[in-house]
Amino acid sequence: MPTEAEWEFAARGTDGRCYQWGNDPPRQSAPFRTNFGSVRCCGADGADGYVKTAPVGRFPAGASPFKIQDMAGNVWEWTSNRFPGQPHERAICGGGWGNNPYCLRVSCRHGNRPEYGLDLVGFRCAGDAL
């Protein structure tokens, strides 16, 4: 799994953007940038065609500067870092299908215990560039 710093660099790139695709928050109208909850706050929303998780690659308009898809919304992504102040939790990034745009910002973090399974938390494999 990537570290928090690796995840953030892959999502943000070098230009300091707020979201993977730029600085404008996602919207609940076409073209959709990601699968997320309601704009007001925290609840499943099917406006994009998916009430919960969406298949990988369905939102190409939300790609990161490196053309990496699905780094915002859909599922929070585990990192290899511990969450600050919570020694039993790992940091997760990216927000999930039930979150509002605030949680989809590149800078947003949350802590989760590895033994807790949630349907809006997943992982991304990361490797060394060749």
N, C-alpha and C positions, 0 to 999 in steps of 0.2 A: 504494500500500500504506500502511497505517497506520504511525505511529511506534509504538515500544514503549509510550509513555505513552498514546496514543490507544487502542491495543489493550487495555491493562490497564484503562483506565477503562470501556470498552465491556463488558469481561468482569466486572469487579468491582463496578461501580457506585459508590455513595457510602458503603456500609456496611461496607467492609473485609472482605468475605467471602473465604474461602480458595479456593473453587471458584465457578464461574459461578452455580450454583444455590444456594449456601449454604456451610456449614462442614462438612457431612458428606461423607466421601469417596464416590466412586461404588461401587456394589456390582454383583456379577455375578448379580443376580436381578432380577426385574421389580418395580416399573417401572424400566427402565434409564434412566440419565441421559445416557449417552454410550457410544460405541464405544471400548473400550480393551483392553489386553492383560490378562495375568493379574495378580491382586492381589499375589502374591509378588514377581514382577519380570519384566518385559521379555520377553514372548513373545506371539505371536498367540494369541487365545482366541476361540472362536466362541459363547460362552455367550449373547451378545446377538443371535445370528442372523447375524453377519458376522465371518468370520475375519480379514479385512483391512478395507479401507475400506467404509463404509456409505453408502447414498444420503443426500443432504442432507435434513435435516429429520425424520429417523426417531426422534429422541430429544427431543421437546418438553419433557419433564420436566427437561432439562438446560439450559434457556434462561437467559440472563443476566438481570439486573434490567431490562434494556431490551428483553427478549424476543428477543434475538439468539441464534440456535441454532448449535450445532456449534462453539463456541469452545473446547471441551475434547475431547480425544481425536480420533479419526478421523485427522486429519493435523495436524502442526505447521504453524503459519502464519507465513509470512515477515513481517518488519517492514522498514521503511526504514532502521533503525538498524544501525550496525556493532556487532559483538559486542565488548565491552570486552577489550582486550589482544590481540585477533586482527584486525588491520587488513584481512585478506582475507575475513573471515567476516561474515555478517549474522545478526542476532538472530532466532530463531524462538521462538514461544510456543504454549502450549496442549497440547502432548503429542500423541502419535499412537496409532494402533491397536495398536501393540506395546508401549506403555509401561504402567507401573504407576501407581496413583493419585498417587504423589509427583510425577510429571512433569506431571500434569494440573492442579496448583495454579496459580492465576492468577499467582503470583510466579515460577514456574519459567521459566527461559530456557535456551537452548542456542544454540551458534553453528554455522553451516553455510556452506560456500562456495557461492556462487550457481551455479557451474558443475557442482556435484555434484547429479545427479538422484536422488531417493529417492522411493519410492512411499508414504512416510508423511510427506511434506512437500508443502504446497500454499500457496495464497495466498487472501487475502480483499481485495476491492476496498473502498476507503473513500473517501467523498466529503464535501464540505461539506454541513451541514444547511441546508436552505432556509428 
